[in-house]
Amino acid sequence: MTRVAVIGAKGRMGTVTCEAVAADPELELVAEVDVGDALSEVVDNGADVAVEFSTPDSVARNAAWLLERGVHVVVGATGLDADDLTALEERTGPAHCLVAPNFSIGAVLMMRLAAQVAPHLPDVEIIEEHHPGKVDAPSGTALRTAELIAAARGAAPRVPGPEGEPSRGRQAGDVPVHAVRLPGVLANQSVRFGAAGQTLTIRHETVDRTAFMPGVLLAVKRIAHTPGLTVGLEALLD
């Protein structure tokens, strides 16, 4: 049985994760650590895996501390940049780390489909919608989607808009991203491709945080057999 700790256990995602872990017969929830609590509780309770759902300003530090003490880490919190990922990879070894911008399997498939479309319809914009409490914009999912599209399409798109302005949103590489923050929204994303006489939209909607739990549990169960640093849940779906 895999012993699991949850960091950020009192937050919305942390609470749902604790419930999902506790209900899984293959897992044992051994520590619920709130933001700001001592991470030593994770080690003291013998956790094999820690799920990190804290805050952008603490996730990199927490993940590094846990890896150095031999605890596998599944990271769902946002706020990691390329330098943070490099630093985490350097700390892997006996302990492994998976960083997933989105644990919804439907959202991961949306990103994969977008990458498949991109070589054929290179002109694309991303519209991501989240609740007002989401602290980062664009979202990690939108940035990961843009990264996959850019890697897949090969050819640069035309730049629409006056004076070369690509959109009223932001740029992720050379992919325009619009970030919407509204009450009543949890997490949605549309990837809109355009070409002469046609458009193609790939859309994923999350209506409840339980949508993320199959992906979280998959990562928790597979992380011990996934050496080094893995970015993206898609690596576990193959």
N, C-alpha and C positions, 0 to 999 in steps of 0.2 A: 504494500500500500504506500502511495506517495504522500508525504507529509507536506502540507501547503500553508504558507503564510500569505496574508493579504495586506499590502501597504496602502494606506488611504482607505481603510476599511469602513470609515464612517461617511465617506462620500457616496454619491448616488451609484456610481459604477462599482465602488468597493463593496457596498451593501449587497448588491445583486450578485457579485462574485462570491462573497462569503456564503450566501444562500445556495448558490449552484455547487460550490465545492462541498459544502456540508451534505448536500443531497446525493452526491455521487459516491457509490459504494467502493470505487477504486481509489478514492482520495480521503485524506483526513485533514480537517482544518485545525491547525495547531496554534495559530497566532493571528489576531486581528489587531493590526497596528494602525493607529490614527496618524494623521499628518502631525509631525512635531514630536511624536513619541520616540523613545529610544529603539533603534533597530536591533539592539542586543537581544530583544525578546524573540526575534526570528531565530537567531542562533541558539539561544538558551532553550528554546522549545524544540530544537532538532528539525527544523524545516528543511526539506530537500529542495523545494522550489518556493520562490517568493514571486507573487504577482504584484507589480508596481503600478498603482493607480493614484499616485500622490499629486504633486503639482509641478509645473514646468521648472520652477526654481530649485527643486529638490531631487527630481528624478535621476539626473545624471550622477549626482553625488551618492544617492542611496544605492543605485544599481552597482556602481563601482565598489562601494563598501561591501556589499553582499557577495559580489564575485570574488573579491579578495579573501573572503572567508569560506569559500567553497559552496555557496548556495547558488543554484541555478536561478536565473531571473527572467521572468516574462514581463516585458514592459508594454503597458498600454497608455501610460501618461505621455502627453505631448511635450515639446520643447527641446528635443535633441537635435543638434545640428551635426554637420559632417565631422567636425572636430570631436564632438561628444561620442559619436559612433566609433571613431578611430580609437579614442581612449578606452572605450568599453571593450573593443575587440582585443586590445593589448592586455586587458585584464582577464580575458577568458583563458581557459586551460582545463583544469579539472572541472570547473564550473562553466556552464554555457549560458548564452544570452540570446533571447529573441525579442526584437523590437517590432511591433505591429502597429501601423497607423490606424488600422481598423480590424476588429476581430469578427465582424459580420461576414460570414461566408458569402452571402449575396453581394456585399460590397466588394469583396475580393474578386468575385467573378465579374462584376461590372468593370473593374480595372483591367482584368485580363481581356475582356471583350474589347475595351477601348484600345488596348495595344494591338489587337488583331485588326481593327478597322483602320488605325492610323496610317499604315503605308498606302492605303487605297484612297483615303479621304483626309489629306493632311491638314486642312483648315478646320480648326476646332477651338471651342471655348468651353470652360468648365464653370458651372454654377453650383456652388455648395451652400447649403442652408442649415443653420444650427440654432439652438436655443441661445438666448442672450447671455447665459452664464459661461459659454465657451470662451476661453480667454485668448486663444490664438486665432489668427486669421491671416492668410487662408488656413484651412484645416490641414492636418497631416495627411488625411485621405486625398484631398485635392492636390497637394504637393506630390504625393506618391503617384497619383494618376498622371500628372503632368510629366513626371520623370519617366514613367513607362511609355507614355505616348512619344516623347522626344526620342527615346532610345529606339522605338520601333519604326518611326515613319521615315527616317533618313533624309527626306527633303524638307526644307524649311517652308512654312506656309507663307502665303501672301499676307501683308500687313494691312488690315482694313482700317478705316476711320480717317478723319482729317489729320493732316500733318504727321502721319505715321503713328498716331495714337492707337494702340491695339484694342483698347476697351475702356470702359469706365471703372473697371475693377483693378486688379493687380496682375503682375506678371510672375509666373513660376517658370523660370527659364524663358522660353519664347511662347509659352502657352498662356493666354489670358485667363484669369480666374476671377470670378465675382463671388464675394463672400457676403452672405445674407445672415443677419442675426435678428430673429423675431420670436416673440412669445408664441406658444402653441406649436412650435417646431422642435423636433428632437434632433434628427440628423438625416438629411437628404442630399443627394448629389445627382446632377444631370451633366452628361458629357455630350455636347452638341457638335456634330460634324456637318459641314456644308460643302456643297459642290454645285456646279451649274445645273439648275433645275431640280435640285433635291436636297433634303437634309436627312440626317439620321441622328436620333436621340437615344442614348442609353441612360436610364434613370433607375436609381435605387432609393427606396424610402425605408427608413427605420421608424417604427411606431412605438417600440418598447425596448428597453435596454436588455431584455432577455434575448434579443436577437444576437447579442454579442457573446452569449455564454457558450454555445457550442464551439466557437473558435477559441475562447479562453481555455476551456477544458481540454481541447485538442492540443493546444500549445503546452499546457501544464504536463500532459501525459507524454508528449513527444520530446520535450526539451532535453531530457537526459541523453537522448540518442541523436541529438542535433548539435554536433561540436561547433565551437567558436561562436561567432556572431552571425545571426540570421536576421535580415531585415525583410519584413513582409510575411504575412501568414500564408501567402500563395505557395511558398516553398514546402509547406506541410501538406498541401493538397495534391501534389504529384505522386 
